[in-house]
Amino acid sequence: MIFRSTASAPAADPVVYLPGGPGLSSIDGRTTGKGNPFLAERDQILLEGRGNKFARPSLGCPEINDLRAANATPTVQTAAAARCRAELSASGVDLDGYTSAETADDLDDLRRALGIRQWNLIGFPYGTRLAQTVLQRHPEGVRSVVLDSVLPVDVNYDETAAS
């Protein structure tokens, strides 16, 4: 999704929004750029990441969200995650293709396909990890980065979040 700048001569380097999660949609509920301060100077690009809500396939596991909302025990949530993983794998989804590195490569492929020399990344929690991964793998395509609530690439969130 691209929101076009309102400037008469927009800057050549758009902003790319990288949401938290992982798994949060970049485009859910976004139908207009109204009130978007970036659009005064440049375009804003949103890419629905691999496995997210509107991607095909989506890796959504509604049962897990329901269990979290109900404050289910970690054991119950882990069992639900195992069931979801088994169902996705049985349906032919190669879960090894859903990594920050793969998504960073997708972003760079998009940048090149759109003919953009460099762009600006703005990331929130998981999006900060993704932005750091883009910087590691494709630094030539990045003009600037804003990281808000940084999740370092060397921290395994799933193993340390509960400690």
C-alpha positions in Angstrom: 0.0 0.0 0.0 1.4 3.4 -0.9 0.1 6.7 0.4 1.1 9.5 -1.9 2.7 12.7 -0.7 0.7 15.9 -0.9 3.8 17.8 -1.8 4.0 19.3 -5.3 7.6 17.8 -5.5 7.8 14.9 -3.1 11.1 13.7 -1.7 12.5 10.7 -3.6 13.0 8.7 -0.3 9.7 7.5 1.0 9.0 6.3 4.6 8.3 2.6 5.3 6.3 1.8 8.4 7.3 -1.4 10.1 4.8 -2.4 12.9 5.3 -4.4 16.1 4.5 -8.0 16.6 5.8 -10.0 15.0 2.6 -10.6 13.1 0.8 -7.3 13.4 -0.6 -6.1 10.1 0.9 -3.0 8.4 -2.3 -2.3 6.5 -5.2 -3.3 8.8 -7.6 -0.4 9.2 -5.6 1.9 6.9 -7.7 3.4 4.2 -6.4 6.9 3.9 -3.3 9.0 4.6 -5.4 11.8 6.2 -3.5 13.3 9.1 -0.3 11.5 8.2 2.5 14.0 8.8 5.0 12.2 6.5 2.8 12.8 3.5 3.6 16.6 3.6 7.1 15.7 2.2 7.2 12.2 1.0 5.3 9.0 0.2 4.7 6.3 2.8 4.8 2.7 2.0 3.2 -0.2 3.9 4.1 -3.8 3.2 2.1 -6.6 4.7 4.8 -8.9 6.0 4.9 -12.7 5.3 2.3 -14.6 7.3 0.5 -11.5 8.6 -3.3 -11.0 8.6 -3.8 -10.1 4.9 -0.8 -12.1 3.5 -1.4 -15.4 1.8 -0.9 -17.7 3.5 -1.7 -16.0 6.8 -0.1 -17.6 9.9 -2.8 -16.4 12.2 -3.8 -18.7 15.0 -7.0 -17.2 16.5 -7.1 -19.9 19.2 -3.9 -18.5 20.7 -5.2 -14.9 20.8 -8.4 -16.2 22.5 -6.4 -18.0 25.1 -4.2 -15.0 25.8 -7.3 -12.8 26.2 -8.6 -15.4 28.6 -5.3 -15.4 30.6 -4.9 -19.1 29.9 -1.8 -20.7 31.5 1.4 -20.8 29.5 1.1 -24.6 29.2 -2.4 -24.3 27.5 -1.1 -21.6 25.2 2.0 -23.7 24.3 -0.2 -26.6 23.4 -2.4 -24.4 21.2 0.7 -23.0 19.4 1.9 -26.6 18.8 -1.5 -27.5 17.3 -1.4 -24.4 15.1 2.1 -25.2 13.9 1.1 -28.7 13.1 -2.0 -27.5 11.1 0.0 -25.0 9.2 2.8 -27.5 8.4 0.2 -30.1 7.3 -1.4 -27.6 4.9 2.0 -27.2 3.2 3.3 -24.0 4.7 7.1 -24.0 5.0 7.5 -22.2 8.3 11.3 -21.9 7.8 10.4 -19.1 5.2 9.0 -16.8 7.9 12.0 -15.1 9.4 13.2 -11.5 9.8 15.9 -12.2 7.2 13.3 -13.3 4.6 11.1 -10.3 5.4 14.1 -8.0 5.1 14.8 -9.5 1.7 11.2 -9.0 0.7 11.4 -5.3 1.7 14.6 -4.8 -0.4 13.0 -6.6 -3.4 10.0 -4.2 -3.1 12.4 -1.2 -2.9 14.2 -2.3 -6.1 10.9 -3.2 -7.9 9.6 0.3 -7.2 12.8 1.9 -8.5 13.6 3.5 -5.1 17.3 4.2 -4.5 16.9 4.7 -0.7 14.1 4.9 1.8 13.6 5.7 5.4 12.5 3.0 7.9 10.4 3.6 11.0 10.0 0.6 13.3 8.1 -0.1 16.4 9.0 -3.1 18.7 9.3 -6.1 16.3 9.6 -3.5 13.5 12.8 -2.3 15.1 14.3 -5.8 14.8 13.2 -5.9 11.2 14.8 -2.5 10.5 18.0 -3.7 12.0 17.9 -6.8 9.9 17.4 -4.7 6.7 20.4 -2.5 7.8 22.5 -5.7 8.1 21.4 -7.2 4.8 20.7 -4.2 2.6 22.3 -1.1 4.0 22.6 0.5 0.6 18.9 0.9 0.3 18.4 2.8 3.7 18.7 6.5 4.0 17.6 6.8 7.7 16.1 4.7 10.5 13.9 5.5 13.4 13.6 2.8 16.1 11.0 3.1 18.8 11.0 0.6 21.6 14.0 -1.3 20.3 14.0 -5.1 20.2 17.7 -5.9 19.6 18.5 -8.6 17.0 20.7 -10.5 19.5 17.8 -11.0 22.0 15.6 -14.1 21.6 12.3 -12.5 22.7 10.4 -15.7 23.0 12.9 -17.1 25.4 13.4 -14.0 27.5 10.0 -12.3 27.6 8.8 -14.1 30.7 12.0 -13.8 32.7 
